[in-house]
Amino acid sequence: MIKANKYRTVSCGELREENIGQQVRIAGWVENIRDHGGVMFLDIRDQYGVLQVVVHNDELLKNINKECTVTLSGEVVKRDEDTINKKIATGFVEVHTEDIQVLGKCKNVLPFEVPSSTNTGEDVRLKYRFLDLRNPKVHNNILLRSKIVSFLRSKMEEMGFVEINTPILSSSSPEGARDYLIPSRKHKGKFYALPQAPQIFKQLLMVSGFDKYFQIAPCFRDEDARADRSPGEFYQLDFEMAFATQEDVFDVAEEVLYETFKKFGNSKAVSKPPFKRIPFAEAMLKYGTDKPDLRNPLEIKEISDMFVETDFAPFRKKCVRSINVPGAAAQSKKWFKRMEEFALSIGMKGLGYVKVNDDLTFDGPIDKFLKPGDREELISRNMSKAGDVIYFIADTAVEAPKLAGQIRTEVANRLKLIDESRFELCFIVDFPMYERDDDGKVIFTHNPFSMPQGGLDALLNKDPEEILAYQYDIVCNGVELSSGAVRNHDIEIMKKAFEIAGYSEDDLKAKFSALYNAFQYGAPP
């Protein structure tokens, strides 16, 4: 495992019963010191594991405290039966030593105990990050990342992709977040932008004749932290293919993701290719989000048409959605009250519901506002059964889907409906090409370099908000892993696409001169 030298001949994690009787030297950090009535026990830790060391002469420990680095030699001995620790790989053996040398002193007072550093405040952990990274749990995350990156490289090369590093200092391009700007020393008043993604460079590589490109790309985005994304800097597997369709890209992504999750996913079940393809509009309707957690069995139904002429003011002229929750009628009043409190916390004015009785009649605050025939229709649409609960969410057409999505997630979490033993992957497809901002201006929804479905004809003849793009997100368990698109390679389509979003051809030449120029010299799809 390691090359022997004057500090160590073996690592702390490799000794087993077959090594009993051997003379060894180890080096590492002192994780723990225990006094058992004249016999001292030390736990010595390195990257490879933890080993128990026995010291009979406490004089050897005068200058030793927790987290100092030491080297020591001794004999490998089998542990007494009552001290065997089956939780660690070296738990059947220990080293008896009479020779310990301190290699690096450590302060007597630590800011936190290393084995429990994850229970410490983040500000302290970051200040002493070098100590935090000694914690095996945190340390192993770094090692896991290294293994995954190595696997991804091998896999991409096996599939015929060429690794090419693109520039870090580049010009700004609209990617959806703010740029980090770097002032130029040579050109006063001008700035480089750190790339939010290697978008333009990889398209230029395709124009340059490279067939399949990839890199583990650093991406820099000046945005706030989110639950599923670190602020500032992150790395992604980035790849591009020439002469390829959307399904060709999906085939590659599916093979890479399936094998990666299978290898590193702690034996959890993984969606087998082909992954589900869910149109954006369907995802927003059924799940209330474009990042659906498919482990959650609950689905949202559109029922606005049932309440067009209702006398119930909260539903009148609103987008109304329903969620059927199997078996939830048995929950306590306290449970329903807490769901109501959650609804208020996310901006809803209330959370209506009905319970389905054994005779398929309803109980609940919404029941008295239902017209004849509504109950049967609700049971039919929601596929409800006796003992179920139907929740109602009513708001604007923009807000109702999002609120319904949050209720869906909260109910599933409270009832523990989500199967934590598997990874569910899917592609969200058919994103709108354009949307309107708060001022009513047409803007790109996502990537401005995407190919519109229907090509130039769609751009010329369709309402911009009806145009779909060949854009997609890869989602796993409710988390967006990555996004991509079939890239536009046609200069005329590019000009028209940007014109609709308010960019003139001169703007295009100024902001994206490299692409504008390259697309006039034979760009592959």
N, C-alpha and C positions, 0 to 999 in steps of 0.2 A: 504493500500500500504506500509506503514511503521509502526513500533512500536513507540508509543508515548514515549517521554522522556523529559528531561528538556530543550533540545535544540529545539525540534519541536514536534508538535502533528499531523501535516499533511505535505505532500510534496508540493512543489511549482506547481506541475502539476495536482493536483486532485480536486481543488476547482471548483465548478459549481454553477449555480443559486440556486440549492436546498440547498446550504450551506449558503445562505444569512442570516445574523443575528447571525451566530455562532461566538464565540470567538475562535481564533486559534493562534498557534505559528508556525512560519516557520523558516527555516535556509537555508542559501545558499550564493552564490556569488553575489555581486552587479554588474550587467551587464551594467546598464546605470543610469544616474542621470539627471533629467530634471527639470529646474526651470520655473514654469508657474506663475510668478508674485506673489510670496509669498507662493504658494503651490508647494511642491516638489513631483516629481514622481520618484520612484525607480523601476527598473526591477530587481527582485531577481530570480536567476537561480540555480536550482539543477539538478540532473540527470534526474528528471522526468518532467521538464518543466520550464516555466517562468511565474512569477506572478507579476502583477503591485501592488505597494504599494504607498499609499498616505501619505505624512507627512506635517502637517500644521505648526509645530514648527521646523524651520530650525536649531535651536540650537542642535537638536538631530543629525544633520549631520556633526558636526564640525570635527570629526575624521574619517569620512567615505569617501572613494574614490572608484573608479572602481576596481573590482576584490578583494576587501577585503571580508572576510567572516563575516556574521552577523547572529544574531538571533533576532527575533522581534515578538511581539504579537499584536493582534488587532482584529477588527470586520470585517467580510466579508460583503461587501457592493456591491450593483448592480452599475455598471458603468453608467455614463450619456450616453444617446443615441449617442451623437457625439464622444464619446471616446471608444465605443465598437470596439474591434479588433477581427474580425472573423477568422483571420489567425492563432490564437493560441487557444488551448482548454480552457484556462482560461480567454478568452477575454471578457466575459460578466460580470466579477466580479473583484473586487480589495479589498485590505485589508487596512483599515485606522488604523494607528499605532501611539502611543505616547510612545513607549518603544522599543528602538533599542540598542543592545549591540554588540560591535565589538569582534569577536572571533579570528580573524586572520588578522593582518594588512597587507597592500599591498603597495609596493613602488608607489610613485606618478606618476613616468614615466614608462610606460609599453613599452616593446620592439615592441609590435604591438597590435592592437585592437583585442581582442579575437574573436568577431563575424565575423571578416574578415581575420582571420589568414591564410586562404588558399591562400590569395593574396600576402603573404609574401614569401621572398626567403627561400628555403628549409634549408639552413645552419642555419638561424636564428630560424626557426620553430623547428629544431631538438635540438638546444641548449636550447630552452625553451619549450621542448616537453610537459611538464606538463601544460603549458598555452595553447598550441595548442590543446591539448586533451580536454580542456574545451569548445572549439568550438563545438556547437551541431552537426554539420555535421560530424566532425571527431569523436566526442564522440559516435555518433550513429553507426559509422562503427564498433567500438569495441563491442558495444552491439549486433549488428547484427551478428558478428562473433561468439559471445557466444551462441546466439540462434541457429545458424546453427550447431555448434559443438554439442550442446545438442540434436538437432533433429537427427543428424547423428548417435549419440550413441544409441538413442532410436530405430531408424529404423534398425540399424544393429543387435541389440539385438532381436528385433521383428522377424528378419529373421534367427535367430538361430546362430548368430556369437558370439564368446567369445572375450572380450577385453583382450589382453595380451600386457604388455609393454616389449619391447626388450631392450637390453643394449645400452647405449649411448657411452661408451668407448669400442671400438672394434678394430679389425685389418682391414687393408686396403683391399679394393677389387675394381676391375676395374668397375666403374659405369659411366664413361664418363666425369667426371670433376675432378679437383684437390681436394685432401683431406685436411681437417684441421687436423694438427698433434698436439698431446698433449704429451710432454715428460713425461716419467715415472720417478717418484722420486726413486722408489725402484730398477728398472732395468736400470742402467745407459746406455745411448746410444740407448735405445729403446723407441718407441713411440706408443701411442694409436692413432687411427684415429676416428674422429667423423663420424658416418654413413651417407653416402649420401642417403641411403634408407635402410630399415630393410631387405634387400634382402635375405641374407643367413640365418638370424635368422628365418624368417617366413617359409623358406623351411625346416629348421630343425624342426620347430613346426609341420609341416605336417608329417614328418617322425616319430615324437614323438606320433602320434596318435590323434592330435587335428584336428577336421574335418573342422571347419570354424573359422578363426582368423581375428581380426581387431584391429586397433588402430589409434588414431589421432597422426601420427608419425612425430617427428621432423626430418628434413633432413638438412644436412650441406654440402654445396658445395662452394668451393673456386673458384668462377667464377665471371665474370663481370656482372653488372646489365643489364637487358634487359627489353624491354617494357612490357613483360608479366611475368617477374619473378624477385623477389627481390634477391639481392646478399646475400650470406652467409647462411641464415637460413630461412626455410619455413616449413609449416606443411601440411601434406596431409592425406586424408583418405586412409589408407593402408589395404588391405585385401587379404586373400589367402584361397583357398578351396582345399580339397583333393577329389580324385575320381571325378573330374569335367572336363568338356570339355570347349572349348573357348566360346561356346554359353551359357553354364551355367554361366560363369563369366559375359558375356554381359547381361544376364537376370537380374542379381543382380545390375550391374552398371546402367542399364536403369531404373529400378524401383527406385533406390536411387536418381539418378540425376533428373529424371522427377518430383518426389515428392518434392525434394529440390527446384528446380527452380520454380515449381508451387507455393510453399508456400512462398518463399522469393523473387520472381522475379518481384515484383511491377506490378502484373497483366499482364505482357507481355505474349504473346503466347509462348508455349514451344513445341518442337518436341515431338510427341507421340511415345512411343515404338511400334514396334522396330525401332531404329535409323538406318539411312542408313549405309551400309557397303561399303566403297569405297576402292578398292585395291590401294596400294601405287602408282603403275605405272599409273593407271587411274587418280589419284589425280594430279600427276605431269604433265600429259598431258592436262587435262581439266582445271586445276586451277593454274598450275605453282607453286604449293606448297603442302606440306603434312599437312598443317594446313589451309584448305580452309574455307572461309567464304561463306556458302551456301545461305546467304541472297543476295549475289551478283549474278544477273542473267546472267552475261556474262560468256561465255565459250571459251576456247582456242582450236584451231584446228591445227592438224599436216598437213602441206602442202609441206613438203620438196620434195616429189616425183615430184611435179609440176615444180621444178626448177633445176633438175639434170643437164640439158644441157643449162641452161640460159646463156645469154651473159651479164647479169647484175651482175657485180663483187660482190656487197655486199651479194648476195644470193648464189653465186657459191660455191659449196661444203660446204654449211652451213646447219644447222638445222633451218628450217623456220617454224614459227608459225603465225597464224592469229587470230584476235579477231574481231568479228562483233559487232558494237555498234549501236543499233537501234535508228534512228532519229537524229544521231549526225551530219549529213550533214548541219543542220541548224545552227550549232554553228559558232561563229565569227572567223575571222582570228586570233584574239588575243588568243582565246581558243586553237586553234591548235598550235600556237606558244608556249604557256605555256606547252602544252603536250610535244612538242619537247624539251623544256628546261628541263623538268623533265627527259625525256629519257637520255639526255646527263649527267644529274646529277647522274644517277645510272650506268654509264659506257657504255651506248650504243653510237654508232657512229652517230645515227640518228634514226628517227621514220617515216618510210614510211607509206602511207595510200592512199586509193582511196575513193571517194564519189560515191555512187550509184545514178545515175540519174533516172528520171521518166521512160525513155525508157530502163533502165537497162544497159546503157553504163556507163563508168567510167570517172570521173575527178580526177586529183590528180597526184602527182609526180611519182607514180609507174606505172601509166597506160601505158606510152609509152614503158615500158620494157616488157609488157605482149604479149605473142604470141596468134595467133588465137585459139580460144577455151578456153583460160585461164579464160576469164571473166565469161563465162557460168559455168565453173567448180568451180570458186571461189564463185559465187552466190549459186550454188548447195550445196557445202560443208558447207558454212557458213550460209545457209538459209537466205540470205540477201534479203532485199526489197528496193524499192525506198526510198531515204532519209537516208539510213544507211551509215555508214563508216566502212571500213575494214582496220584495222591496221595490219602491218607486223613487225615481230620481227625475226631477223636472227643473229645467233651466233653459237658457238660450241654446241655440243649435251649436254654438261653439263650446259652451261650458258643460252642458249636460253629459256628453260622452266622457269628458275627462273626470267629472265628479263620479259618474257611474263606475269608471275604471278604478278609482280610489276606493269606493265602497266595496267593489268586487274583491280587491286585494285584502282589505281590512277584514271582511267577513271570513275569507279563506284562512287568513292568519289566525284569527281568534278561534276558529273551529278546527284548526290544524288539518286543513284539507290538502295542503301542499305536500307532495311526496318528496322528501329531502334526499332520497336515495338515487335520484337520476338527474341527468342533464337532458333538457329538451331544447333542441336547436331548431330554428326556422329562419326562412328568408321573408322579410317584409318587402313586397314589390309594388310596382305601379304607383310610385309617389307622384303627386301633382308637380308639374314642372314649375308652375308659378303660383303665387298667392298675392294678396294685397296687404300692405302695411296699414298702420293706424290712420294714415292720411289718404288711403284709397289708391296708393300707387302700386303698380304691378312690380313685383320683385321676384327674384329666383327663390324657390322654396329651399333648395339644397345646393347641389353642385351646379354651377353655371355652365360647366363644360360637358354636361350630360347630353346624350342623344335623345331628342323628343320622339315619342312613339308616333309614327305617322310621318316623320321627317319634315321636310320643307312644306309639304301640303298641309299638315296640321298647323304649322306656324302661320300659314297664310290664311287659312279658312276657319279655324276654330277659335272660340272664346279662349283666351289665355288660361283661365282658371279650369277649363275642361281638358287641357292638354296634359297627358301623362308622360313621364320620363322613364327611360330605362335606368332607374336608380333602385337601389336595394340596401337594406340593412340586414346584418346577421345578428340574430338575437338568441341569447341562451338564458333560460330561467329568469326572464324579465330584465336582462341587462343587455344593452347594445354592445356587441363585441367589436363591430367594425361596420363600415359602410362602403359602398362602391357604386359604380355606374358603367354602362357602356358609353365610352367617350365619343363625343362628337368629333369627326375627322374631316367634315366638309365645310369649307370656308363660307359658302353661301348660307348654309344652315346656321353656322356660327354667327354670321352677321345679323341674320333675321332674329335669332334667339336673343341676342343682346339688344337689338333695336326695340323689341317688345318690352324689355326691362329698362328702357330709357337710355341706352348707350348708343352713341353714334359710331359710325365706322372709324372716325378719327379717335374717339375714345378707345376703341378696340385696338387700334394701331399703337396708341400711346401706352396703354396699360398691359397689353399682351402681345407686344411686337414680335417676340420670339415665336409664339404659336401662330400668329397671323401670317408671318413670313413662311414658316415651315409648312403650313397647310397648303401653300401654293406650289409645293414641290412633291406632290404625291404622298399623301398620308394614308396608311392602312386603316381599315375599320377595326 
